Amino acid sequence: MTEESDRNASNASISAIQRSFIEGVAEILTELKDDLYQVQNNLNAYSKETQKEILRSRELSEQGVTPIWYTIPEIELTIKMEYVEHEEKVIENNEEKIVKRVKMIPVTRGTGRIK
């Protein structure tokens, strides 16, 4: 291989690593968004049910009792990751190539704190 082809192969490997990293982080953030959406919906449903109970109770209504509406303003997240690199044979333009792939794996589900 020439120096230029070595450099191109190295750049392609770095590009694959960057894509893998971005895809892995995007997947984790999508799951987090979906989980937060579900939590917020559950909190809203609880507040709506509380409001219905208040409206059904003349005593609570007359006392001016209101439900608490919760919001999740900010989240701090720590994720521990491992990277696994492997090579795959792929065929491009009728030519067999070996491509390095990197997989990003969460070590734990992560820890977080709602502020």
C-alpha positions in Angstrom: 0.0 0.0 0.0 1.1 3.5 -0.7 1.3 6.2 2.0 -1.7 7.9 0.5 -3.8 4.8 0.5 -2.7 4.1 4.1 -3.9 7.6 5.0 -7.2 7.1 3.2 -7.8 3.8 5.0 -7.0 5.5 8.3 -9.4 8.4 7.6 -12.1 5.9 6.6 -11.5 4.0 9.9 -11.8 7.3 11.9 -14.9 8.2 10.0 -16.5 4.8 10.8 -15.6 5.3 14.4 -17.1 8.8 14.5 -20.3 7.5 12.8 -20.5 4.6 15.2 -20.0 7.0 18.2 -22.7 9.4 16.9 -25.1 6.6 16.2 -24.6 5.1 19.6 -25.1 8.4 21.5 -28.1 9.2 19.3 -29.7 5.8 20.2 -29.1 6.4 23.9 -30.5 10.0 23.8 -33.5 8.8 21.9 -34.2 6.1 24.6 -33.7 8.8 27.3 -36.1 11.2 25.5 -38.7 8.4 25.2 -38.4 7.5 28.8 -38.7 11.1 29.9 -41.7 11.6 27.7 -43.4 8.6 29.4 -42.5 9.8 32.9 -43.9 13.3 32.1 -47.1 11.8 30.7 -47.5 9.7 33.8 -47.0 12.7 36.1 -49.6 14.6 34.0 -52.1 11.8 34.2 -51.7 11.6 37.9 -52.4 15.4 38.2 -55.4 15.1 35.9 -56.8 12.3 38.1 -56.2 14.4 41.2 -58.1 17.3 39.6 -61.0 15.0 38.8 -61.1 13.8 42.4 -61.1 17.4 43.6 -64.0 18.3 41.3 -66.0 15.3 42.5 -65.5 16.4 46.1 -67.6 19.5 47.1 -65.5 19.9 50.3 -62.1 19.9 48.4 -63.4 22.2 45.7 -64.8 24.7 48.3 -61.5 24.6 50.2 -59.6 25.6 47.0 -57.5 22.5 46.8 -55.6 22.2 43.5 -53.5 19.4 42.1 -49.7 19.8 41.8 -48.4 19.8 38.2 -44.9 18.5 37.9 -42.4 19.3 35.3 -38.9 17.9 34.7 -36.8 21.1 34.1 -33.3 19.6 33.8 -31.5 16.3 33.8 -27.9 15.4 34.4 -26.8 12.2 32.9 -23.6 10.1 33.3 -23.1 7.2 30.8 -20.2 4.8 31.0 -19.4 3.3 27.6 -17.2 0.6 26.1 -16.0 0.4 22.6 -15.6 -2.8 20.7 -13.7 -2.8 17.4 -14.0 -5.5 14.9 -13.3 -6.1 11.2 -15.9 -7.1 8.6 -15.5 -8.2 5.0 -17.7 -6.1 2.7 -18.1 -6.1 -1.0 -18.1 -2.7 -2.7 -18.1 -2.3 -6.5 -17.4 -6.1 -6.9 -14.3 -5.7 -4.7 -13.9 -7.3 -1.3 -12.7 -5.0 1.4 -12.0 -5.3 5.1 -13.8 -2.5 7.1 -13.2 -1.7 10.7 -16.4 -1.3 12.7 -16.7 0.1 16.2 -19.6 -0.7 18.4 -20.4 1.5 21.4 -22.0 -0.3 24.4 -23.3 1.2 27.6 -21.6 -0.5 30.5 -24.5 0.3 32.8 -27.9 1.8 32.2 -26.3 5.0 33.4 -27.0 7.2 36.4 -28.9 10.4 36.4 -30.4 13.0 38.5 -33.4 15.2 37.9 -32.8 18.8 39.0 
